[in-house]
Amino acid sequence: MTDSTPGLHHVTAIAGDPQANADFYVETLGLRFVKRTVNHDDTNTYHFYFGDYEGTPGTNITFFPWTDSGRDGQFGAGQTRDTAYLIPPESVDFWVQRLDEQGVAVEESERFGDTVIRFSDPDGIGLELVASEHARDSDAVPWPDGPVPEEHQLRGFHSVTLAVRDFGPTEEILTEVLGYEHVGDDGDRRRYQTSAGGPHSILDLVQTDAGRGRMGVGTVHHVAFTAENVDELEAYKEAYADHGLSASGPIDRKYFQSLYCREPGGVLFEIATDGPGFDVDEDVEELGSSLVLPEWLEAERAEIEAALPEFEPPRPEDGGT
């Protein structure tokens, strides 16, 4: 068995309109637009990253905006149902009011003793804010000039909820490859946590009778877990093979190295290294301010820029006052 991952690294989903996507995650949720690049495998598509001030692993949700019509996804088994962020318990009223003022419908509930605010983004991707004491332990770096006051800013991931037909096959990979432990149940929800505990260490499974989901706009493409370095990626690759699964990689994604494997329940898992990080091609103060390309695509910059849809980076007013 490999060492346990400390938890989530990032979540990548598929959006529709890039402008609506960026405006929502920056201006409504108060995440910083930390990187504007392209999908390395489809350079006609943007790749957006939103996270804390520095783009710390465990805080970033990323998107491929697909602007072609007729590419809507369909939620089903083998997909991520919800991506949950940490907020301090005293921030619940702030967020309920803020989302209401932005015209976002919310549902409040309690889960494992924590208040949960559930809603969807403009493309229907399920999101949650979990009011947990773990928020106080987060290493998320506040955005000083962000649209949300620092004391209420999102503190990185709390968890993801994966929908599967059966718990068993996915549980095997979570516990025997990634090092999660089953720590409890709440109704039809089964919870797992890494040995590190704290922020972004939780993953929930729920069962669904739905057929296999279809990838497209409004669905999550993959969930990424954290590894320290490429040596750990190689160890995970061997661990997957021991369970009869084939993993691709390591692949250079410029800001981290990645390993990919589709677990038996159908969810695409990535394992990504901590570094080198988003400041390898932009100063921290300038993150997200321009279109950046990996060196192997720079020669194609003119053609890439001409093919991308029009987009204006959001410039939110300071909400910390």
Contacts in CASP RR format, 6 or more apart in sequence:
PFRMAT RR
TARGET T0000
AUTHOR 0000-0000-0000
METHOD contacts of the structure
MODEL  1
MTDSTPGLHHVTAIAGDPQANADFYVETLGLRFVKRTVNHDDTNTYHFYF
GDYEGTPGTNITFFPWTDSGRDGQFGAGQTRDTAYLIPPESVDFWVQRLD
EQGVAVEESERFGDTVIRFSDPDGIGLELVASEHARDSDAVPWPDGPVPE
EHQLRGFHSVTLAVRDFGPTEEILTEVLGYEHVGDDGDRRRYQTSAGGPH
SILDLVQTDAGRGRMGVGTVHHVAFTAENVDELEAYKEAYADHGLSASGP
IDRKYFQSLYCREPGGVLFEIATDGPGFDVDEDVEELGSSLVLPEWLEAE
RAEIEAALPEFEPPRPEDGGT
1 176 0 8 1.000
1 177 0 8 1.000
1 179 0 8 1.000
1 239 0 8 1.000
2 177 0 8 1.000
2 178 0 8 1.000
2 179 0 8 1.000
2 232 0 8 1.000
2 235 0 8 1.000
2 236 0 8 1.000
2 239 0 8 1.000
3 179 0 8 1.000
3 232 0 8 1.000
3 235 0 8 1.000
4 178 0 8 1.000
4 179 0 8 1.000
4 180 0 8 1.000
4 194 0 8 1.000
4 195 0 8 1.000
4 196 0 8 1.000
5 178 0 8 1.000
5 179 0 8 1.000
5 194 0 8 1.000
5 225 0 8 1.000
5 226 0 8 1.000
5 227 0 8 1.000
5 271 0 8 1.000
6 194 0 8 1.000
6 196 0 8 1.000
6 197 0 8 1.000
6 200 0 8 1.000
6 201 0 8 1.000
6 226 0 8 1.000
7 58 0 8 1.000
7 194 0 8 1.000
7 196 0 8 1.000
7 200 0 8 1.000
7 201 0 8 1.000
7 203 0 8 1.000
7 225 0 8 1.000
7 226 0 8 1.000
8 58 0 8 1.000
8 157 0 8 1.000
8 159 0 8 1.000
8 160 0 8 1.000
8 200 0 8 1.000
8 201 0 8 1.000
8 203 0 8 1.000
8 223 0 8 1.000
8 224 0 8 1.000
8 225 0 8 1.000
8 226 0 8 1.000
9 57 0 8 1.000
9 58 0 8 1.000
9 60 0 8 1.000
9 224 0 8 1.000
9 225 0 8 1.000
9 226 0 8 1.000
9 256 0 8 1.000
9 270 0 8 1.000
9 271 0 8 1.000
9 272 0 8 1.000
10 49 0 8 1.000
10 57 0 8 1.000
10 58 0 8 1.000
10 60 0 8 1.000
10 61 0 8 1.000
10 62 0 8 1.000
10 224 0 8 1.000
10 272 0 8 1.000
11 60 0 8 1.000
11 61 0 8 1.000
11 62 0 8 1.000
11 80 0 8 1.000
11 83 0 8 1.000
11 157 0 8 1.000
11 160 0 8 1.000
11 220 0 8 1.000
11 222 0 8 1.000
11 223 0 8 1.000
11 224 0 8 1.000
12 61 0 8 1.000
12 62 0 8 1.000
12 63 0 8 1.000
12 64 0 8 1.000
12 220 0 8 1.000
12 221 0 8 1.000
12 222 0 8 1.000
12 223 0 8 1.000
12 224 0 8 1.000
12 270 0 8 1.000
13 61 0 8 1.000
13 62 0 8 1.000
13 63 0 8 1.000
13 64 0 8 1.000
13 80 0 8 1.000
13 83 0 8 1.000
13 123 0 8 1.000
13 125 0 8 1.000
13 218 0 8 1.000
13 219 0 8 1.000
13 220 0 8 1.000
13 221 0 8 1.000
14 63 0 8 1.000
14 64 0 8 1.000
14 65 0 8 1.000
14 66 0 8 1.000
14 73 0 8 1.000
14 123 0 8 1.000
14 215 0 8 1.000
14 216 0 8 1.000
14 217 0 8 1.000
14 218 0 8 1.000
14 219 0 8 1.000
14 220 0 8 1.000
14 221 0 8 1.000
15 21 0 8 1.000
15 48 0 8 1.000
15 63 0 8 1.000
15 64 0 8 1.000
15 65 0 8 1.000
15 66 0 8 1.000
15 121 0 8 1.000
15 122 0 8 1.000
15 123 0 8 1.000
15 125 0 8 1.000
15 217 0 8 1.000
15 218 0 8 1.000
16 65 0 8 1.000
16 66 0 8 1.000
16 67 0 8 1.000
16 123 0 8 1.000
16 217 0 8 1.000
16 218 0 8 1.000
17 65 0 8 1.000
17 67 0 8 1.000
17 122 0 8 1.000
18 46 0 8 1.000
18 48 0 8 1.000
18 63 0 8 1.000
18 65 0 8 1.000
18 67 0 8 1.000
18 309 0 8 1.000
18 311 0 8 1.000
19 311 0 8 1.000
19 312 0 8 1.000
20 122 0 8 1.000
20 123 0 8 1.000
21 48 0 8 1.000
21 63 0 8 1.000
21 65 0 8 1.000
21 121 0 8 1.000
21 122 0 8 1.000
21 123 0 8 1.000
22 33 0 8 1.000
22 48 0 8 1.000
22 50 0 8 1.000
22 311 0 8 1.000
22 313 0 8 1.000
22 314 0 8 1.000
23 314 0 8 1.000
24 121 0 8 1.000
24 122 0 8 1.000
25 31 0 8 1.000
25 33 0 8 1.000
25 48 0 8 1.000
25 50 0 8 1.000
25 61 0 8 1.000
25 121 0 8 1.000
26 32 0 8 1.000
26 33 0 8 1.000
26 50 0 8 1.000
26 147 0 8 1.000
26 314 0 8 1.000
26 316 0 8 1.000
27 147 0 8 1.000
27 314 0 8 1.000
27 316 0 8 1.000
28 98 0 8 1.000
28 99 0 8 1.000
28 102 0 8 1.000
28 104 0 8 1.000
29 50 0 8 1.000
29 85 0 8 1.000
29 148 0 8 1.000
29 154 0 8 1.000
30 143 0 8 1.000
30 146 0 8 1.000
30 147 0 8 1.000
30 148 0 8 1.000
30 153 0 8 1.000
30 154 0 8 1.000
30 316 0 8 1.000
31 50 0 8 1.000
31 51 0 8 1.000
31 52 0 8 1.000
31 59 0 8 1.000
31 61 0 8 1.000
31 154 0 8 1.000
32 50 0 8 1.000
32 51 0 8 1.000
32 52 0 8 1.000
32 53 0 8 1.000
32 55 0 8 1.000
32 143 0 8 1.000
32 146 0 8 1.000
32 287 0 8 1.000
33 48 0 8 1.000
33 49 0 8 1.000
33 50 0 8 1.000
33 287 0 8 1.000
33 288 0 8 1.000
33 313 0 8 1.000
33 314 0 8 1.000
34 49 0 8 1.000
34 50 0 8 1.000
34 51 0 8 1.000
34 52 0 8 1.000
34 54 0 8 1.000
34 55 0 8 1.000
34 60 0 8 1.000
34 278 0 8 1.000
34 287 0 8 1.000
34 288 0 8 1.000
35 47 0 8 1.000
35 48 0 8 1.000
35 49 0 8 1.000
35 55 0 8 1.000
35 255 0 8 1.000
35 278 0 8 1.000
35 282 0 8 1.000
35 287 0 8 1.000
35 288 0 8 1.000
35 292 0 8 1.000
36 46 0 8 1.000
36 47 0 8 1.000
36 48 0 8 1.000
36 49 0 8 1.000
36 288 0 8 1.000
36 290 0 8 1.000
36 291 0 8 1.000
36 292 0 8 1.000
36 313 0 8 1.000
37 46 0 8 1.000
37 47 0 8 1.000
37 49 0 8 1.000
37 254 0 8 1.000
37 291 0 8 1.000
37 292 0 8 1.000
37 293 0 8 1.000
37 294 0 8 1.000
38 44 0 8 1.000
38 45 0 8 1.000
38 46 0 8 1.000
38 47 0 8 1.000
38 291 0 8 1.000
38 293 0 8 1.000
38 297 0 8 1.000
38 304 0 8 1.000
38 308 0 8 1.000
39 45 0 8 1.000
39 46 0 8 1.000
39 47 0 8 1.000
39 64 0 8 1.000
40 47 0 8 1.000
40 253 0 8 1.000
40 254 0 8 1.000
40 294 0 8 1.000
40 297 0 8 1.000
42 64 0 8 1.000
43 297 0 8 1.000
43 300 0 8 1.000
43 304 0 8 1.000
43 307 0 8 1.000
44 304 0 8 1.000
44 307 0 8 1.000
44 308 0 8 1.000
45 64 0 8 1.000
45 65 0 8 1.000
45 66 0 8 1.000
45 308 0 8 1.000
46 63 0 8 1.000
46 64 0 8 1.000
46 65 0 8 1.000
46 308 0 8 1.000
46 309 0 8 1.000
46 311 0 8 1.000
47 62 0 8 1.000
47 63 0 8 1.000
47 64 0 8 1.000
48 62 0 8 1.000
48 63 0 8 1.000
48 65 0 8 1.000
49 55 0 8 1.000
49 60 0 8 1.000
49 61 0 8 1.000
49 62 0 8 1.000
49 278 0 8 1.000
50 60 0 8 1.000
50 61 0 8 1.000
50 62 0 8 1.000
50 63 0 8 1.000
51 59 0 8 1.000
51 60 0 8 1.000
51 61 0 8 1.000
51 156 0 8 1.000
52 59 0 8 1.000
52 140 0 8 1.000
52 141 0 8 1.000
52 142 0 8 1.000
52 143 0 8 1.000
52 153 0 8 1.000
52 154 0 8 1.000
52 156 0 8 1.000
53 141 0 8 1.000
53 142 0 8 1.000
53 143 0 8 1.000
53 144 0 8 1.000
53 284 0 8 1.000
54 141 0 8 1.000
54 278 0 8 1.000
54 279 0 8 1.000
54 284 0 8 1.000
54 287 0 8 1.000
55 141 0 8 1.000
55 277 0 8 1.000
55 278 0 8 1.000
55 287 0 8 1.000
56 139 0 8 1.000
56 140 0 8 1.000
56 141 0 8 1.000
56 156 0 8 1.000
57 226 0 8 1.000
57 256 0 8 1.000
57 272 0 8 1.000
57 274 0 8 1.000
57 275 0 8 1.000
58 140 0 8 1.000
58 156 0 8 1.000
58 157 0 8 1.000
58 199 0 8 1.000
58 200 0 8 1.000
58 226 0 8 1.000
59 140 0 8 1.000
59 154 0 8 1.000
59 155 0 8 1.000
59 156 0 8 1.000
59 157 0 8 1.000
59 200 0 8 1.000
61 83 0 8 1.000
64 221 0 8 1.000
65 309 0 8 1.000
66 216 0 8 1.000
66 217 0 8 1.000
67 309 0 8 1.000
71 216 0 8 1.000
71 217 0 8 1.000
72 216 0 8 1.000
72 217 0 8 1.000
72 218 0 8 1.000
73 213 0 8 1.000
73 214 0 8 1.000
73 215 0 8 1.000
73 216 0 8 1.000
73 217 0 8 1.000
73 218 0 8 1.000
73 219 0 8 1.000
74 213 0 8 1.000
74 214 0 8 1.000
74 216 0 8 1.000
74 219 0 8 1.000
75 81 0 8 1.000
75 163 0 8 1.000
75 210 0 8 1.000
75 213 0 8 1.000
75 219 0 8 1.000
76 163 0 8 1.000
76 208 0 8 1.000
76 210 0 8 1.000
76 211 0 8 1.000
76 212 0 8 1.000
76 213 0 8 1.000
76 214 0 8 1.000
77 163 0 8 1.000
77 164 0 8 1.000
77 165 0 8 1.000
77 208 0 8 1.000
77 210 0 8 1.000
77 211 0 8 1.000
77 212 0 8 1.000
77 213 0 8 1.000
77 265 0 8 1.000
77 266 0 8 1.000
78 162 0 8 1.000
78 163 0 8 1.000
78 164 0 8 1.000
78 165 0 8 1.000
78 212 0 8 1.000
78 213 0 8 1.000
78 265 0 8 1.000
78 266 0 8 1.000
78 267 0 8 1.000
79 162 0 8 1.000
79 163 0 8 1.000
79 213 0 8 1.000
79 219 0 8 1.000
79 220 0 8 1.000
79 266 0 8 1.000
79 267 0 8 1.000
80 160 0 8 1.000
80 161 0 8 1.000
80 162 0 8 1.000
80 163 0 8 1.000
80 219 0 8 1.000
80 220 0 8 1.000
80 223 0 8 1.000
80 267 0 8 1.000
81 126 0 8 1.000
81 161 0 8 1.000
81 162 0 8 1.000
81 163 0 8 1.000
81 206 0 8 1.000
82 118 0 8 1.000
82 126 0 8 1.000
82 127 0 8 1.000
82 128 0 8 1.000
82 160 0 8 1.000
82 161 0 8 1.000
83 125 0 8 1.000
83 126 0 8 1.000
83 127 0 8 1.000
83 128 0 8 1.000
83 157 0 8 1.000
83 160 0 8 1.000
83 220 0 8 1.000
84 116 0 8 1.000
84 127 0 8 1.000
84 128 0 8 1.000
84 129 0 8 1.000
84 130 0 8 1.000
84 157 0 8 1.000
84 158 0 8 1.000
84 159 0 8 1.000
84 160 0 8 1.000
84 161 0 8 1.000
85 127 0 8 1.000
85 128 0 8 1.000
85 129 0 8 1.000
85 130 0 8 1.000
85 154 0 8 1.000
85 155 0 8 1.000
85 156 0 8 1.000
85 157 0 8 1.000
85 158 0 8 1.000
86 129 0 8 1.000
86 130 0 8 1.000
86 132 0 8 1.000
86 134 0 8 1.000
86 135 0 8 1.000
86 138 0 8 1.000
86 154 0 8 1.000
86 155 0 8 1.000
86 156 0 8 1.000
86 157 0 8 1.000
86 158 0 8 1.000
86 199 0 8 1.000
87 95 0 8 1.000
87 129 0 8 1.000
87 130 0 8 1.000
87 131 0 8 1.000
87 132 0 8 1.000
87 135 0 8 1.000
87 152 0 8 1.000
87 154 0 8 1.000
87 155 0 8 1.000
88 131 0 8 1.000
88 135 0 8 1.000
88 136 0 8 1.000
88 151 0 8 1.000
88 152 0 8 1.000
88 155 0 8 1.000
89 115 0 8 1.000
89 131 0 8 1.000
89 132 0 8 1.000
89 133 0 8 1.000
89 135 0 8 1.000
91 131 0 8 1.000
91 151 0 8 1.000
91 152 0 8 1.000
92 108 0 8 1.000
92 115 0 8 1.000
92 117 0 8 1.000
92 129 0 8 1.000
92 131 0 8 1.000
94 152 0 8 1.000
95 117 0 8 1.000
95 129 0 8 1.000
95 152 0 8 1.000
96 106 0 8 1.000
96 108 0 8 1.000
96 117 0 8 1.000
98 148 0 8 1.000
99 106 0 8 1.000
99 117 0 8 1.000
99 119 0 8 1.000
100 106 0 8 1.000
104 119 0 8 1.000
104 120 0 8 1.000
105 119 0 8 1.000
105 120 0 8 1.000
106 117 0 8 1.000
106 118 0 8 1.000
106 119 0 8 1.000
107 117 0 8 1.000
107 118 0 8 1.000
107 119 0 8 1.000
108 115 0 8 1.000
108 116 0 8 1.000
108 117 0 8 1.000
108 118 0 8 1.000
109 115 0 8 1.000
109 116 0 8 1.000
109 118 0 8 1.000
110 116 0 8 1.000
111 130 0 8 1.000
111 186 0 8 1.000
111 189 0 8 1.000
112 184 0 8 1.000
112 186 0 8 1.000
112 191 0 8 1.000
114 130 0 8 1.000
114 131 0 8 1.000
114 132 0 8 1.000
115 130 0 8 1.000
115 131 0 8 1.000
116 128 0 8 1.000
116 129 0 8 1.000
116 130 0 8 1.000
116 131 0 8 1.000
117 128 0 8 1.000
117 129 0 8 1.000
117 131 0 8 1.000
118 126 0 8 1.000
118 127 0 8 1.000
118 128 0 8 1.000
119 126 0 8 1.000
119 127 0 8 1.000
119 128 0 8 1.000
120 126 0 8 1.000
120 127 0 8 1.000
121 127 0 8 1.000
123 217 0 8 1.000
123 218 0 8 1.000
124 218 0 8 1.000
125 218 0 8 1.000
125 219 0 8 1.000
125 220 0 8 1.000
128 158 0 8 1.000
128 161 0 8 1.000
129 154 0 8 1.000
130 158 0 8 1.000
130 159 0 8 1.000
132 158 0 8 1.000
134 158 0 8 1.000
134 198 0 8 1.000
134 199 0 8 1.000
135 155 0 8 1.000
135 199 0 8 1.000
137 198 0 8 1.000
137 199 0 8 1.000
138 155 0 8 1.000
138 156 0 8 1.000
138 199 0 8 1.000
139 199 0 8 1.000
140 153 0 8 1.000
140 154 0 8 1.000
140 155 0 8 1.000
140 156 0 8 1.000
140 199 0 8 1.000
142 150 0 8 1.000
142 153 0 8 1.000
143 150 0 8 1.000
143 153 0 8 1.000
144 150 0 8 1.000
145 318 0 8 1.000
145 320 0 8 1.000
146 153 0 8 1.000
146 316 0 8 1.000
146 318 0 8 1.000
146 319 0 8 1.000
146 320 0 8 1.000
147 316 0 8 1.000
147 317 0 8 1.000
147 318 0 8 1.000
147 319 0 8 1.000
147 320 0 8 1.000
148 154 0 8 1.000
148 319 0 8 1.000
148 320 0 8 1.000
149 319 0 8 1.000
149 320 0 8 1.000
150 320 0 8 1.000
155 199 0 8 1.000
156 199 0 8 1.000
156 200 0 8 1.000
157 199 0 8 1.000
157 200 0 8 1.000
158 199 0 8 1.000
158 200 0 8 1.000
158 202 0 8 1.000
159 200 0 8 1.000
159 202 0 8 1.000
159 203 0 8 1.000
159 204 0 8 1.000
160 203 0 8 1.000
160 204 0 8 1.000
160 223 0 8 1.000
161 189 0 8 1.000
161 203 0 8 1.000
161 204 0 8 1.000
161 205 0 8 1.000
161 206 0 8 1.000
162 170 0 8 1.000
162 203 0 8 1.000
162 204 0 8 1.000
162 205 0 8 1.000
162 206 0 8 1.000
162 223 0 8 1.000
162 267 0 8 1.000
163 205 0 8 1.000
163 206 0 8 1.000
163 207 0 8 1.000
163 208 0 8 1.000
163 210 0 8 1.000
164 170 0 8 1.000
164 205 0 8 1.000
164 206 0 8 1.000
164 207 0 8 1.000
164 208 0 8 1.000
164 265 0 8 1.000
164 266 0 8 1.000
164 267 0 8 1.000
165 207 0 8 1.000
165 208 0 8 1.000
165 209 0 8 1.000
165 211 0 8 1.000
165 265 0 8 1.000
166 207 0 8 1.000
166 265 0 8 1.000
167 190 0 8 1.000
167 205 0 8 1.000
167 207 0 8 1.000
169 263 0 8 1.000
169 264 0 8 1.000
169 265 0 8 1.000
170 205 0 8 1.000
170 263 0 8 1.000
170 264 0 8 1.000
170 265 0 8 1.000
170 266 0 8 1.000
170 267 0 8 1.000
171 182 0 8 1.000
171 190 0 8 1.000
171 192 0 8 1.000
171 205 0 8 1.000
172 243 0 8 1.000
172 264 0 8 1.000
173 240 0 8 1.000
173 243 0 8 1.000
173 245 0 8 1.000
173 263 0 8 1.000
173 264 0 8 1.000
173 269 0 8 1.000
174 180 0 8 1.000
174 192 0 8 1.000
174 203 0 8 1.000
175 181 0 8 1.000
175 182 0 8 1.000
175 192 0 8 1.000
176 239 0 8 1.000
176 243 0 8 1.000
177 236 0 8 1.000
177 239 0 8 1.000
177 240 0 8 1.000
177 243 0 8 1.000
178 194 0 8 1.000
178 225 0 8 1.000
178 236 0 8 1.000
178 269 0 8 1.000
179 194 0 8 1.000
179 195 0 8 1.000
180 192 0 8 1.000
180 193 0 8 1.000
180 194 0 8 1.000
180 203 0 8 1.000
181 192 0 8 1.000
181 193 0 8 1.000
181 194 0 8 1.000
181 195 0 8 1.000
182 190 0 8 1.000
182 191 0 8 1.000
182 192 0 8 1.000
183 191 0 8 1.000
183 192 0 8 1.000
183 193 0 8 1.000
184 190 0 8 1.000
184 191 0 8 1.000
185 191 0 8 1.000
188 206 0 8 1.000
188 207 0 8 1.000
189 204 0 8 1.000
189 205 0 8 1.000
189 206 0 8 1.000
190 204 0 8 1.000
190 205 0 8 1.000
190 206 0 8 1.000
191 202 0 8 1.000
191 203 0 8 1.000
191 204 0 8 1.000
192 202 0 8 1.000
192 203 0 8 1.000
192 204 0 8 1.000
192 205 0 8 1.000
193 201 0 8 1.000
193 202 0 8 1.000
193 203 0 8 1.000
194 201 0 8 1.000
212 266 0 8 1.000
213 219 0 8 1.000
215 221 0 8 1.000
221 268 0 8 1.000
222 260 0 8 1.000
222 267 0 8 1.000
222 268 0 8 1.000
222 269 0 8 1.000
222 270 0 8 1.000
223 267 0 8 1.000
223 268 0 8 1.000
223 269 0 8 1.000
223 270 0 8 1.000
224 258 0 8 1.000
224 269 0 8 1.000
224 270 0 8 1.000
224 271 0 8 1.000
224 272 0 8 1.000
225 269 0 8 1.000
225 270 0 8 1.000
225 271 0 8 1.000
225 272 0 8 1.000
226 271 0 8 1.000
226 272 0 8 1.000
226 273 0 8 1.000
226 274 0 8 1.000
227 233 0 8 1.000
227 236 0 8 1.000
227 259 0 8 1.000
227 271 0 8 1.000
227 272 0 8 1.000
227 273 0 8 1.000
227 274 0 8 1.000
228 273 0 8 1.000
228 274 0 8 1.000
229 273 0 8 1.000
229 274 0 8 1.000
230 250 0 8 1.000
230 257 0 8 1.000
230 273 0 8 1.000
232 271 0 8 1.000
232 273 0 8 1.000
233 249 0 8 1.000
233 250 0 8 1.000
233 257 0 8 1.000
233 258 0 8 1.000
233 259 0 8 1.000
233 271 0 8 1.000
233 273 0 8 1.000
234 250 0 8 1.000
236 247 0 8 1.000
236 259 0 8 1.000
236 271 0 8 1.000
237 247 0 8 1.000
237 249 0 8 1.000
237 259 0 8 1.000
240 246 0 8 1.000
240 247 0 8 1.000
240 261 0 8 1.000
241 247 0 8 1.000
245 261 0 8 1.000
245 262 0 8 1.000
245 263 0 8 1.000
245 264 0 8 1.000
246 261 0 8 1.000
247 259 0 8 1.000
247 260 0 8 1.000
247 261 0 8 1.000
248 259 0 8 1.000
248 260 0 8 1.000
248 261 0 8 1.000
249 258 0 8 1.000
249 259 0 8 1.000
249 260 0 8 1.000
250 257 0 8 1.000
250 258 0 8 1.000
250 259 0 8 1.000
251 257 0 8 1.000
251 258 0 8 1.000
251 259 0 8 1.000
251 260 0 8 1.000
252 294 0 8 1.000
253 272 0 8 1.000
254 280 0 8 1.000
254 281 0 8 1.000
254 294 0 8 1.000
255 275 0 8 1.000
255 276 0 8 1.000
255 277 0 8 1.000
255 278 0 8 1.000
255 280 0 8 1.000
256 272 0 8 1.000
256 273 0 8 1.000
256 274 0 8 1.000
256 275 0 8 1.000
256 276 0 8 1.000
256 277 0 8 1.000
257 272 0 8 1.000
257 273 0 8 1.000
257 275 0 8 1.000
258 270 0 8 1.000
258 271 0 8 1.000
258 272 0 8 1.000
258 273 0 8 1.000
259 270 0 8 1.000
259 271 0 8 1.000
259 272 0 8 1.000
260 268 0 8 1.000
260 269 0 8 1.000
260 270 0 8 1.000
261 268 0 8 1.000
261 269 0 8 1.000
262 268 0 8 1.000
262 269 0 8 1.000
263 269 0 8 1.000
278 284 0 8 1.000
278 287 0 8 1.000
279 287 0 8 1.000
281 292 0 8 1.000
282 288 0 8 1.000
282 289 0 8 1.000
282 290 0 8 1.000
282 292 0 8 1.000
288 313 0 8 1.000
289 313 0 8 1.000
291 305 0 8 1.000
291 308 0 8 1.000
293 300 0 8 1.000
293 301 0 8 1.000
293 304 0 8 1.000
297 304 0 8 1.000
END
